[in-house]
């Protein structure tokens, strides 16, 4: 990796850490420069604006992370009931990328930025739609193989799972404690079993 590419990646990772902990709008370019210890000129060499950098964080950090943790664990599922439960349980209790006190970075950016920025809305919607379509696909495949009841609506399942995940992340963030995750996961297991 070239020095310039390495600098760009460092800016993105450090900026993401700040934004995840403080929020996008309260993180300034000066905060990012101070944390990364690059010059203002170096920052603007890589990104014309803070929003350009924000979109790069979604595309180059959040998208690959979401692919690895939210999509790949279920996309070739032979047993979606167990795989969906295991994925959400891992995301809530074990994933080192996600911290209880800061919630879900995609959820945070969605709440904070989509009312104000169409580019953020578009980039975040692509991520969310990919997750939603993956859940719908495995529910349909499970119906075809007899693991999920035919009358189950895959779109409803996807909305329910995604909104439940984001909602309980917010409770964890409020309480700075993962005890609510345990309660949620018990009910989530019952919900999934009810799809059979």
SULNORTA-V614987 format. One line per field, one symbol per residue. psi: psi as a letter, one per 20 degrees, with the letter a starting at -180 (. if undefined). Layout:
# SULNORTA-V614987
psi: ???
This chain:
# SULNORTA-V614987
psi: prgghggghggggggggghhhhqghiorhhggghgikrrhgggihhphrhhggghhgghiggghghgghhghiihkpinhgghgghgggghhhhoihppgiibphggghghhhhiiohggggghhggghggghgggghgghhghjjhqqhipohgggggggghgghghghggggilqjhhhggghghggggghii.
